[in-house]
Amino acid sequence: MMSNLFKSLWKFFWNNKQQNTTDITLQDYENELLQGTKSIIEGKTTHEVAYEKAWDARRFEIDNYWKRATYFWAFQIAAFAAYAAIINSEAYNSDPKKNPQILFIVICIGFITALAWALNNIGSKFWQRHWEKHIDMLEDKVTGPLYKIVYMHKTDATFSVSKINEIISRFFTVIWVVLAAKYVADNIYFTGTWRSIAWIEISSLIISIYFTGAMFMGYGRGHFGAADFSFKKRKVFK
């Protein structure tokens, strides 16, 4: 029982699944999607259907990107509000401070959610680019190179809304690290006794490191691997 628990915890933290993909050539792509064979959908070719699906998937990814951004913004606002409330409270400013560990827990929550936001941005952008590359490949025989022709106004460079959002999420991640360092400098003292060890802070730090590792190296990583699976049919009547 305990061994299975440790295996599950380790698998959550570290996932060594191998990618199972093969390179395809431009000719392979053309054979798969650009031949224009008839589809069963409204008499359209598979090429036309694939083009429409790529646009629909891109819109879906962009919509979800900003919905997730709102979700993580709410976490950050709540964490900063809690941080401000604690450092301005009578309990925290009393001598000695009462339960300052709560502040460190809030910092850990702020850090983990900011890091998750930054990694979600990277993952969402990956899938957005994925569908944009399909549109680049598919559009010529449907609408012409409409998406590839870009209007440049005064400059060849512009600003990326999604990349700026990524920068903000990474900025918040760094800010929480700085606040954690400030907390350690202000509140952690070791006098040589077991009672002086900051057990709650150490535990919170270990948990944060564990979940950070899970996002980078374990459960949070996507893998394009082959997998065996099966379906089962549920019964309607007993």
C-alpha positions as CSV (number, residue, x, y, z in Angstrom):
1,M,0.0,0.0,0.0
2,M,2.7,2.5,1.0
3,S,4.9,1.5,-1.9
4,N,2.0,2.2,-4.3
5,L,1.5,5.6,-2.7
6,F,5.2,6.5,-3.1
7,K,5.2,5.3,-6.7
8,S,2.2,7.5,-7.4
9,L,3.8,10.5,-5.7
10,W,7.0,9.9,-7.7
11,K,5.2,9.4,-11.0
12,F,3.3,12.7,-10.4
13,F,6.7,14.5,-9.8
14,W,8.7,12.8,-12.5
15,N,7.4,11.5,-15.8
16,N,9.9,9.8,-18.1
17,K,7.5,9.0,-20.9
18,Q,9.1,9.1,-24.3
19,Q,7.7,11.0,-27.2
20,N,6.4,8.7,-30.0
21,T,6.3,10.9,-33.1
22,T,7.8,10.6,-36.5
23,D,8.9,13.4,-38.9
24,I,6.8,13.9,-42.0
25,T,7.8,15.6,-45.2
26,L,6.0,18.3,-47.1
27,Q,4.9,15.6,-49.6
28,D,3.5,13.5,-46.7
29,Y,1.5,16.5,-45.6
30,E,0.2,17.1,-49.1
31,N,-0.8,13.4,-49.4
32,E,-2.7,13.5,-46.1
33,L,-4.5,16.8,-46.3
34,L,-4.0,18.6,-49.6
35,Q,-5.3,16.1,-52.1
36,G,-8.9,17.3,-52.0
37,T,-10.7,14.0,-51.7
38,K,-14.4,14.3,-51.1
39,S,-15.6,14.5,-47.5
40,I,-19.1,13.4,-46.3
41,I,-19.6,17.0,-44.9
42,E,-21.8,19.1,-47.3
43,G,-19.8,17.8,-50.3
44,K,-16.7,19.6,-49.3
45,T,-13.2,18.2,-49.8
46,T,-11.2,17.0,-46.9
47,H,-8.8,19.9,-47.6
48,E,-11.6,22.4,-47.1
49,V,-12.9,20.7,-44.0
50,A,-9.4,20.6,-42.5
51,Y,-9.0,24.3,-43.2
52,E,-12.3,25.2,-41.4
53,K,-11.4,22.9,-38.5
54,A,-8.0,24.6,-38.2
55,W,-9.7,28.0,-37.9
56,D,-12.3,26.7,-35.4
57,A,-9.6,25.1,-33.3
58,R,-7.5,28.3,-33.4
59,R,-10.5,30.4,-32.2
60,F,-11.1,27.8,-29.5
61,E,-7.6,28.1,-28.2
62,I,-7.6,31.9,-28.2
63,D,-10.9,32.0,-26.3
64,N,-9.6,29.5,-23.7
65,Y,-6.3,31.4,-23.5
66,W,-8.0,34.6,-22.2
67,K,-10.5,32.7,-20.0
68,R,-7.5,31.0,-18.3
69,A,-5.8,34.4,-18.0
70,T,-8.8,35.8,-16.2
71,Y,-8.8,32.7,-13.9
72,F,-5.1,33.2,-12.9
73,W,-5.5,37.0,-12.6
74,A,-8.2,36.3,-9.9
75,F,-5.7,34.0,-8.0
76,Q,-3.0,36.7,-8.1
77,I,-5.3,39.5,-6.9
78,A,-6.5,37.3,-4.1
79,A,-3.0,36.3,-3.1
80,F,-1.7,39.9,-3.1
81,A,-4.8,41.1,-1.2
82,A,-4.1,38.4,1.5
83,Y,-0.4,39.3,1.6
84,A,-1.3,43.0,2.1
85,A,-3.9,42.2,4.8
86,I,-1.4,40.0,6.7
87,I,1.5,42.4,6.7
88,N,-0.7,45.3,7.9
89,S,-2.5,43.2,10.6
90,E,-1.9,43.8,14.3
91,A,-1.0,40.2,14.8
92,Y,1.9,40.3,12.3
93,N,3.2,43.7,13.6
94,S,3.0,42.7,17.3
95,D,6.1,41.8,19.2
96,P,6.5,38.8,19.0
97,K,4.7,38.3,15.7
98,K,1.7,36.0,15.9
99,N,1.6,33.2,13.3
100,P,3.8,34.8,10.7
101,Q,3.9,31.4,8.9
102,I,0.6,32.2,7.4
103,L,2.3,34.9,5.3
104,F,4.8,32.4,3.9
105,I,1.9,30.0,3.0
106,V,0.3,32.9,1.1
107,I,3.6,33.6,-0.7
108,C,3.8,29.9,-1.7
109,I,0.3,29.9,-3.1
110,G,1.0,33.1,-5.0
111,F,4.2,31.6,-6.5
112,I,2.6,28.3,-7.5
113,T,-0.4,30.0,-9.2
114,A,1.8,32.6,-10.9
115,L,4.1,29.8,-12.2
116,A,1.1,27.7,-13.3
117,W,-0.2,30.8,-15.2
118,A,3.2,31.3,-16.9
119,L,3.3,27.6,-18.0
120,N,-0.3,27.7,-19.1
121,N,0.5,30.6,-21.3
122,I,3.3,28.6,-23.0
123,G,1.1,25.6,-23.5
124,S,-1.8,27.6,-24.9
125,K,0.5,29.5,-27.2
126,F,2.0,26.2,-28.5
127,W,-1.5,25.0,-29.6
128,Q,-2.4,28.3,-31.1
129,R,0.8,28.2,-33.2
130,H,0.1,24.6,-34.1
131,W,-3.3,25.5,-35.7
132,E,-1.8,28.7,-37.3
133,K,0.8,26.5,-39.1
134,H,-2.0,24.3,-40.4
135,I,-3.8,27.4,-41.7
136,D,-0.6,28.5,-43.4
137,M,-0.4,25.2,-45.2
138,L,-4.1,24.8,-46.1
139,E,-5.3,28.2,-47.0
140,D,-3.7,28.7,-50.5
141,K,-6.2,26.5,-52.3
142,V,-9.2,27.7,-50.3
143,T,-8.9,31.5,-49.9
144,G,-5.5,32.2,-51.3
145,P,-2.7,33.4,-49.0
146,L,-5.0,35.7,-47.0
147,Y,-3.6,34.8,-43.6
148,K,0.0,35.0,-44.7
149,I,-0.3,38.5,-46.2
150,V,0.3,41.0,-43.4
151,Y,-0.3,44.7,-43.5
152,M,2.6,46.6,-42.0
153,H,1.9,50.1,-40.7
154,K,4.9,52.3,-40.3
155,T,7.1,49.5,-38.9
156,D,7.9,45.9,-39.5
157,A,7.6,45.0,-35.9
158,T,4.6,45.1,-33.6
159,F,3.6,44.0,-30.1
160,S,2.4,40.5,-29.2
161,V,-0.6,40.6,-26.8
162,S,-0.1,37.0,-25.7
163,K,3.7,37.4,-25.3
164,I,3.2,40.5,-23.1
165,N,0.8,38.4,-21.0
166,E,3.5,35.8,-20.7
167,I,5.9,38.5,-19.5
168,I,3.5,39.6,-16.8
169,S,2.9,36.1,-15.5
170,R,6.7,35.5,-15.3
171,F,7.1,38.9,-13.6
172,F,4.6,37.9,-10.9
173,T,6.5,34.6,-10.5
174,V,9.7,36.5,-9.8
175,I,8.0,38.9,-7.5
176,W,6.8,36.0,-5.3
177,V,10.3,34.6,-5.2
178,V,11.6,38.1,-4.0
179,L,8.8,38.3,-1.4
180,A,9.8,34.8,-0.2
181,A,13.4,35.8,0.2
182,K,12.3,38.9,2.1
183,Y,10.2,36.8,4.4
184,V,13.2,34.5,5.2
185,A,15.4,37.5,5.9
186,D,12.9,39.0,8.2
187,N,11.5,36.0,10.0
188,I,13.8,33.0,9.9
189,Y,16.3,32.7,12.8
190,F,18.0,29.5,13.9
191,T,19.2,29.5,17.5
192,G,20.5,26.0,17.6
193,T,17.4,24.3,19.1
194,W,14.8,22.1,17.4
195,R,12.0,24.5,18.5
196,S,13.7,27.3,16.5
197,I,13.4,25.4,13.2
198,A,10.8,26.9,10.9
199,W,8.9,23.6,10.3
200,I,5.9,25.1,8.7
201,E,8.0,27.3,6.3
202,I,10.2,24.3,5.5
203,S,7.2,22.1,4.8
204,S,5.5,24.7,2.7
205,L,8.8,25.2,0.7
206,I,9.2,21.4,0.1
207,I,5.5,21.2,-1.1
208,S,6.0,24.1,-3.4
209,I,9.2,22.6,-4.8
210,Y,7.4,19.3,-5.3
211,F,4.5,20.8,-7.3
212,T,6.9,23.0,-9.2
213,G,8.8,19.9,-10.3
214,A,5.5,18.2,-11.2
215,M,4.7,21.0,-13.5
216,F,8.1,21.0,-15.2
217,M,9.1,17.4,-15.2
218,G,6.0,15.3,-14.2
219,Y,2.3,15.3,-14.5
220,G,2.2,18.8,-16.0
221,R,4.1,17.9,-19.1
222,G,2.3,16.9,-22.3
223,H,3.5,13.9,-24.2
224,F,2.8,12.9,-27.8
225,G,3.1,9.2,-27.1
226,A,1.3,6.2,-28.4
227,A,-1.1,4.6,-25.9
228,D,-3.2,1.4,-25.8
229,F,-6.8,2.0,-24.9
230,S,-10.2,0.3,-25.0
231,F,-13.8,1.3,-24.9
232,K,-16.6,-0.3,-22.8
233,K,-20.3,0.0,-23.3
234,R,-22.4,0.8,-20.2
235,K,-25.7,-0.9,-19.7
236,V,-28.9,1.1,-19.8
237,F,-31.1,-1.5,-18.1
238,K,-30.3,-3.8,-15.3
